């Protein structure tokens, strides 16, 4: 998977792929923009995080 822009601030880490934007918070929450499917979001998450 190709990563585009990666940004970080004191609250979160944000990265974009060709199709999705993922936002990782320090408390463990993750938002995945670009899909309405929970299964697809989980697939994207595990492809990136492992």
PDB file of N, CA, C and O in Angstrom:
ATOM      1  N   UNK A   1       0.850  -1.170   0.000  1.00  0.00           N
ATOM      2  CA  UNK A   1       0.000   0.000   0.000  1.00  0.00           C
ATOM      3  C   UNK A   1       0.898   1.234   0.000  1.00  0.00           C
ATOM      4  O   UNK A   1       1.856   1.311   0.769  1.00  0.00           O
ATOM      5  N   UNK A   2       0.591   2.177  -0.846  1.00  0.00           N
ATOM      6  CA  UNK A   2       1.377   3.404  -0.973  1.00  0.00           C
ATOM      7  C   UNK A   2       0.822   4.469  -0.037  1.00  0.00           C
ATOM      8  O   UNK A   2      -0.376   4.749  -0.043  1.00  0.00           O
ATOM      9  N   UNK A   3       1.708   5.064   0.775  1.00  0.00           N
ATOM     10  CA  UNK A   3       1.299   6.124   1.679  1.00  0.00           C
ATOM     11  C   UNK A   3       1.580   7.471   1.054  1.00  0.00           C
ATOM     12  O   UNK A   3       2.620   7.673   0.428  1.00  0.00           O
ATOM     13  N   UNK A   4       0.657   8.381   1.226  1.00  0.00           N
ATOM     14  CA  UNK A   4       0.847   9.750   0.774  1.00  0.00           C
ATOM     15  C   UNK A   4       1.337  10.578   1.934  1.00  0.00           C
ATOM     16  O   UNK A   4       2.416  10.342   2.476  1.00  0.00           O
ATOM     17  N   UNK A   5       0.550  11.531   2.299  1.00  0.00           N
ATOM     18  CA  UNK A   5       0.900  12.477   3.336  1.00  0.00           C
ATOM     19  C   UNK A   5       0.797  11.852   4.723  1.00  0.00           C
ATOM     20  O   UNK A   5      -0.175  11.161   5.029  1.00  0.00           O
ATOM     21  N   UNK A   6       1.802  12.098   5.558  1.00  0.00           N
ATOM     22  CA  UNK A   6       1.783  11.667   6.957  1.00  0.00           C
ATOM     23  C   UNK A   6       1.967  12.918   7.801  1.00  0.00           C
ATOM     24  O   UNK A   6       2.911  13.683   7.604  1.00  0.00           O
ATOM     25  N   UNK A   7       1.062  13.112   8.733  1.00  0.00           N
ATOM     26  CA  UNK A   7       1.131  14.277   9.619  1.00  0.00           C
ATOM     27  C   UNK A   7       0.983  13.834  11.061  1.00  0.00           C
ATOM     28  O   UNK A   7       0.329  12.836  11.366  1.00  0.00           O
ATOM     29  N   UNK A   8       1.608  14.604  11.939  1.00  0.00           N
ATOM     30  CA  UNK A   8       1.538  14.289  13.361  1.00  0.00           C
ATOM     31  C   UNK A   8       1.452  15.586  14.140  1.00  0.00           C
ATOM     32  O   UNK A   8       2.080  16.584  13.785  1.00  0.00           O
ATOM     33  N   UNK A   9       0.673  15.561  15.200  1.00  0.00           N
ATOM     34  CA  UNK A   9       0.684  16.662  16.147  1.00  0.00           C
ATOM     35  C   UNK A   9       0.603  16.068  17.542  1.00  0.00           C
ATOM     36  O   UNK A   9       0.729  14.854  17.701  1.00  0.00           O
ATOM     37  N   UNK A  10       0.396  16.890  18.545  1.00  0.00           N
ATOM     38  CA  UNK A  10       0.420  16.379  19.914  1.00  0.00           C
ATOM     39  C   UNK A  10      -0.760  15.475  20.240  1.00  0.00           C
ATOM     40  O   UNK A  10      -0.748  14.800  21.270  1.00  0.00           O
ATOM     41  N   UNK A  11      -1.779  15.447  19.383  1.00  0.00           N
ATOM     42  CA  UNK A  11      -2.985  14.674  19.653  1.00  0.00           C
ATOM     43  C   UNK A  11      -3.142  13.420  18.795  1.00  0.00           C
ATOM     44  O   UNK A  11      -3.781  12.457  19.220  1.00  0.00           O
ATOM     45  N   UNK A  12      -2.556  13.422  17.577  1.00  0.00           N
ATOM     46  CA  UNK A  12      -2.844  12.325  16.662  1.00  0.00           C
ATOM     47  C   UNK A  12      -1.777  12.183  15.587  1.00  0.00           C
ATOM     48  O   UNK A  12      -0.924  13.051  15.404  1.00  0.00           O
ATOM     49  N   UNK A  13      -1.857  11.054  14.881  1.00  0.00           N
ATOM     50  CA  UNK A  13      -1.052  10.798  13.685  1.00  0.00           C
ATOM     51  C   UNK A  13      -2.050  10.545  12.569  1.00  0.00           C
ATOM     52  O   UNK A  13      -2.978   9.754  12.732  1.00  0.00           O
ATOM     53  N   UNK A  14      -1.869  11.204  11.447  1.00  0.00           N
ATOM     54  CA  UNK A  14      -2.776  11.073  10.314  1.00  0.00           C
ATOM     55  C   UNK A  14      -1.980  10.653   9.093  1.00  0.00           C
ATOM     56  O   UNK A  14      -0.924  11.216   8.807  1.00  0.00           O
ATOM     57  N   UNK A  15      -2.491   9.661   8.373  1.00  0.00           N
ATOM     58  CA  UNK A  15      -1.836   9.280   7.128  1.00  0.00           C
ATOM     59  C   UNK A  15      -2.872   9.023   6.067  1.00  0.00           C
ATOM     60  O   UNK A  15      -3.994   8.606   6.357  1.00  0.00           O
ATOM     61  N   UNK A  16      -2.486   9.276   4.837  1.00  0.00           N
ATOM     62  CA  UNK A  16      -3.386   9.052   3.714  1.00  0.00           C
ATOM     63  C   UNK A  16      -2.781   8.009   2.789  1.00  0.00           C
ATOM     64  O   UNK A  16      -1.565   7.924   2.618  1.00  0.00           O
ATOM     65  N   UNK A  17      -3.662   7.226   2.203  1.00  0.00           N
ATOM     66  CA  UNK A  17      -3.282   6.290   1.157  1.00  0.00           C
ATOM     67  C   UNK A  17      -3.967   6.792  -0.105  1.00  0.00           C
ATOM     68  O   UNK A  17      -4.536   7.883  -0.112  1.00  0.00           O
ATOM     69  N   UNK A  18      -3.917   6.021  -1.147  1.00  0.00           N
ATOM     70  CA  UNK A  18      -4.588   6.429  -2.384  1.00  0.00           C
ATOM     71  C   UNK A  18      -6.101   6.521  -2.201  1.00  0.00           C
ATOM     72  O   UNK A  18      -6.770   7.284  -2.898  1.00  0.00           O
ATOM     73  N   UNK A  19      -6.634   5.748  -1.268  1.00  0.00           N
ATOM     74  CA  UNK A  19      -8.080   5.643  -1.133  1.00  0.00           C
ATOM     75  C   UNK A  19      -8.613   6.041   0.249  1.00  0.00           C
ATOM     76  O   UNK A  19      -9.789   6.385   0.371  1.00  0.00           O
ATOM     77  N   UNK A  20      -7.779   6.003   1.282  1.00  0.00           N
ATOM     78  CA  UNK A  20      -8.250   6.184   2.647  1.00  0.00           C
ATOM     79  C   UNK A  20      -7.425   7.215   3.409  1.00  0.00           C
ATOM     80  O   UNK A  20      -6.291   7.525   3.043  1.00  0.00           O
ATOM     81  N   UNK A  21      -8.022   7.735   4.474  1.00  0.00           N
ATOM     82  CA  UNK A  21      -7.298   8.555   5.441  1.00  0.00           C
ATOM     83  C   UNK A  21      -7.492   7.913   6.797  1.00  0.00           C
ATOM     84  O   UNK A  21      -8.621   7.651   7.211  1.00  0.00           O
ATOM     85  N   UNK A  22      -6.396   7.658   7.487  1.00  0.00           N
ATOM     86  CA  UNK A  22      -6.452   7.049   8.803  1.00  0.00           C
ATOM     87  C   UNK A  22      -5.947   8.039   9.831  1.00  0.00           C
ATOM     88  O   UNK A  22      -4.938   8.712   9.622  1.00  0.00           O
ATOM     89  N   UNK A  23      -6.658   8.123  10.944  1.00  0.00           N
ATOM     90  CA  UNK A  23      -6.290   9.018  12.033  1.00  0.00           C
ATOM     91  C   UNK A  23      -6.131   8.161  13.283  1.00  0.00           C
ATOM     92  O   UNK A  23      -7.086   7.534  13.742  1.00  0.00           O
ATOM     93  N   UNK A  24      -4.919   8.141  13.829  1.00  0.00           N
ATOM     94  CA  UNK A  24      -4.589   7.362  15.024  1.00  0.00           C
ATOM     95  C   UNK A  24      -4.448   8.315  16.204  1.00  0.00           C
ATOM     96  O   UNK A  24      -3.672   9.269  16.148  1.00  0.00           O
ATOM     97  N   UNK A  25      -5.199   8.056  17.271  1.00  0.00           N
ATOM     98  CA  UNK A  25      -5.132   8.872  18.471  1.00  0.00           C
ATOM     99  C   UNK A  25      -4.265   8.172  19.521  1.00  0.00           C
ATOM    100  O   UNK A  25      -4.109   6.951  19.493  1.00  0.00           O
ATOM    101  N   UNK A  26      -3.709   8.949  20.439  1.00  0.00           N
ATOM    102  CA  UNK A  26      -2.829   8.403  21.478  1.00  0.00           C
ATOM    103  C   UNK A  26      -3.540   7.400  22.383  1.00  0.00           C
ATOM    104  O   UNK A  26      -2.895   6.518  22.950  1.00  0.00           O
ATOM    105  N   UNK A  27      -4.844   7.522  22.524  1.00  0.00           N
ATOM    106  CA  UNK A  27      -5.570   6.613  23.413  1.00  0.00           C
ATOM    107  C   UNK A  27      -5.952   5.298  22.732  1.00  0.00           C
ATOM    108  O   UNK A  27      -6.638   4.467  23.328  1.00  0.00           O
ATOM    109  N   UNK A  28      -5.506   5.103  21.465  1.00  0.00           N
ATOM    110  CA  UNK A  28      -5.742   3.838  20.782  1.00  0.00           C
ATOM    111  C   UNK A  28      -6.879   3.870  19.775  1.00  0.00           C
ATOM    112  O   UNK A  28      -7.028   2.938  18.984  1.00  0.00           O
ATOM    113  N   UNK A  29      -7.677   4.917  19.789  1.00  0.00           N
ATOM    114  CA  UNK A  29      -8.765   5.008  18.808  1.00  0.00           C
ATOM    115  C   UNK A  29      -8.192   5.269  17.423  1.00  0.00           C
ATOM    116  O   UNK A  29      -7.145   5.902  17.278  1.00  0.00           O
ATOM    117  N   UNK A  30      -8.890   4.775  16.411  1.00  0.00           N
ATOM    118  CA  UNK A  30      -8.506   5.011  15.018  1.00  0.00           C
ATOM    119  C   UNK A  30      -9.764   5.323  14.210  1.00  0.00           C
ATOM    120  O   UNK A  30     -10.772   4.624  14.316  1.00  0.00           O
ATOM    121  N   UNK A  31      -9.692   6.368  13.411  1.00  0.00           N
ATOM    122  CA  UNK A  31     -10.765   6.688  12.471  1.00  0.00           C
ATOM    123  C   UNK A  31     -10.262   6.369  11.072  1.00  0.00           C
ATOM    124  O   UNK A  31      -9.122   6.678  10.725  1.00  0.00           O
ATOM    125  N   UNK A  32     -11.119   5.749  10.274  1.00  0.00           N
ATOM    126  CA  UNK A  32     -10.759   5.421   8.897  1.00  0.00           C
ATOM    127  C   UNK A  32     -11.798   6.063   7.987  1.00  0.00           C
ATOM    128  O   UNK A  32     -12.966   5.674   7.978  1.00  0.00           O
ATOM    129  N   UNK A  33     -11.348   7.055   7.222  1.00  0.00           N
ATOM    130  CA  UNK A  33     -12.202   7.771   6.286  1.00  0.00           C
ATOM    131  C   UNK A  33     -12.047   7.143   4.909  1.00  0.00           C
ATOM    132  O   UNK A  33     -10.942   6.776   4.509  1.00  0.00           O
ATOM    133  N   UNK A  34     -13.149   7.021   4.187  1.00  0.00           N
ATOM    134  CA  UNK A  34     -13.095   6.511   2.826  1.00  0.00           C
ATOM    135  C   UNK A  34     -13.909   5.247   2.624  1.00  0.00           C
ATOM    136  O   UNK A  34     -13.955   4.700   1.523  1.00  0.00           O
ATOM    137  N   UNK A  35     -14.557   4.780   3.695  1.00  0.00           N
ATOM    138  CA  UNK A  35     -15.430   3.619   3.582  1.00  0.00           C
ATOM    139  C   UNK A  35     -16.523   3.714   4.629  1.00  0.00           C
ATOM    140  O   UNK A  35     -16.335   4.312   5.688  1.00  0.00           O
ATOM    141  N   UNK A  36     -17.653   3.126   4.328  1.00  0.00           N
ATOM    142  CA  UNK A  36     -18.738   3.010   5.299  1.00  0.00           C
ATOM    143  C   UNK A  36     -18.842   1.593   5.840  1.00  0.00           C
ATOM    144  O   UNK A  36     -19.684   1.306   6.691  1.00  0.00           O
ATOM    145  N   UNK A  37     -17.993   0.718   5.348  1.00  0.00           N
ATOM    146  CA  UNK A  37     -18.023  -0.688   5.731  1.00  0.00           C
ATOM    147  C   UNK A  37     -17.066  -0.952   6.892  1.00  0.00           C
ATOM    148  O   UNK A  37     -15.875  -0.653   6.802  1.00  0.00           O
ATOM    149  N   UNK A  38     -17.584  -1.504   7.968  1.00  0.00           N
ATOM    150  CA  UNK A  38     -16.739  -1.843   9.111  1.00  0.00           C
ATOM    151  C   UNK A  38     -15.727  -2.909   8.718  1.00  0.00           C
ATOM    152  O   UNK A  38     -14.570  -2.843   9.133  1.00  0.00           O
ATOM    153  N   UNK A  39     -16.143  -3.885   7.927  1.00  0.00           N
ATOM    154  CA  UNK A  39     -15.222  -4.945   7.503  1.00  0.00           C
ATOM    155  C   UNK A  39     -14.083  -4.392   6.655  1.00  0.00           C
ATOM    156  O   UNK A  39     -12.934  -4.797   6.830  1.00  0.00           O
ATOM    157  N   UNK A  40     -14.381  -3.482   5.747  1.00  0.00           N
ATOM    158  CA  UNK A  40     -13.341  -2.876   4.918  1.00  0.00           C
ATOM    159  C   UNK A  40     -12.402  -2.038   5.785  1.00  0.00           C
ATOM    160  O   UNK A  40     -11.188  -2.060   5.584  1.00  0.00           O
ATOM    161  N   UNK A  41     -12.955  -1.305   6.741  1.00  0.00           N
ATOM    162  CA  UNK A  41     -12.128  -0.500   7.652  1.00  0.00           C
ATOM    163  C   UNK A  41     -11.186  -1.398   8.449  1.00  0.00           C
ATOM    164  O   UNK A  41     -10.014  -1.066   8.625  1.00  0.00           O
ATOM    165  N   UNK A  42     -11.689  -2.529   8.927  1.00  0.00           N
ATOM    166  CA  UNK A  42     -10.830  -3.468   9.662  1.00  0.00           C
ATOM    167  C   UNK A  42      -9.733  -4.027   8.760  1.00  0.00           C
ATOM    168  O   UNK A  42      -8.587  -4.161   9.188  1.00  0.00           O
ATOM    169  N   UNK A  43     -10.074  -4.349   7.530  1.00  0.00           N
ATOM    170  CA  UNK A  43      -9.081  -4.863   6.586  1.00  0.00           C
ATOM    171  C   UNK A  43      -7.971  -3.843   6.344  1.00  0.00           C
ATOM    172  O   UNK A  43      -6.788  -4.183   6.367  1.00  0.00           O
ATOM    173  N   UNK A  44      -8.362  -2.604   6.115  1.00  0.00           N
ATOM    174  CA  UNK A  44      -7.370  -1.538   5.896  1.00  0.00           C
ATOM    175  C   UNK A  44      -6.496  -1.375   7.137  1.00  0.00           C
ATOM    176  O   UNK A  44      -5.274  -1.279   7.030  1.00  0.00           O
ATOM    177  N   UNK A  45      -7.112  -1.343   8.295  1.00  0.00           N
ATOM    178  CA  UNK A  45      -6.377  -1.186   9.556  1.00  0.00           C
ATOM    179  C   UNK A  45      -5.328  -2.290   9.718  1.00  0.00           C
ATOM    180  O   UNK A  45      -4.165  -2.005  10.002  1.00  0.00           O
ATOM    181  N   UNK A  46      -5.734  -3.537   9.539  1.00  0.00           N
ATOM    182  CA  UNK A  46      -4.803  -4.657   9.730  1.00  0.00           C
ATOM    183  C   UNK A  46      -3.735  -4.730   8.652  1.00  0.00           C
ATOM    184  O   UNK A  46      -2.644  -5.241   8.904  1.00  0.00           O
ATOM    185  N   UNK A  47      -4.025  -4.230   7.454  1.00  0.00           N
ATOM    186  CA  UNK A  47      -2.992  -4.162   6.416  1.00  0.00           C
ATOM    187  C   UNK A  47      -1.898  -3.181   6.809  1.00  0.00           C
ATOM    188  O   UNK A  47      -0.726  -3.396   6.500  1.00  0.00           O
ATOM    189  N   UNK A  48      -2.275  -2.115   7.481  1.00  0.00           N
ATOM    190  CA  UNK A  48      -1.312  -1.075   7.848  1.00  0.00           C
ATOM    191  C   UNK A  48      -0.657  -1.346   9.184  1.00  0.00           C
ATOM    192  O   UNK A  48       0.561  -1.221   9.308  1.00  0.00           O
ATOM    193  N   UNK A  49      -1.431  -1.713  10.178  1.00  0.00           N
ATOM    194  CA  UNK A  49      -0.912  -1.895  11.531  1.00  0.00           C
ATOM    195  C   UNK A  49      -0.361  -3.297  11.749  1.00  0.00           C
ATOM    196  O   UNK A  49       0.639  -3.480  12.444  1.00  0.00           O
ATOM    197  N   UNK A  50      -1.005  -4.261  11.166  1.00  0.00           N
ATOM    198  CA  UNK A  50      -0.536  -5.646  11.304  1.00  0.00           C
ATOM    199  C   UNK A  50      -1.348  -6.466  12.242  1.00  0.00           C
ATOM    200  O   UNK A  50      -1.055  -7.645  12.442  1.00  0.00           O
TER     201      UNK A  50
END
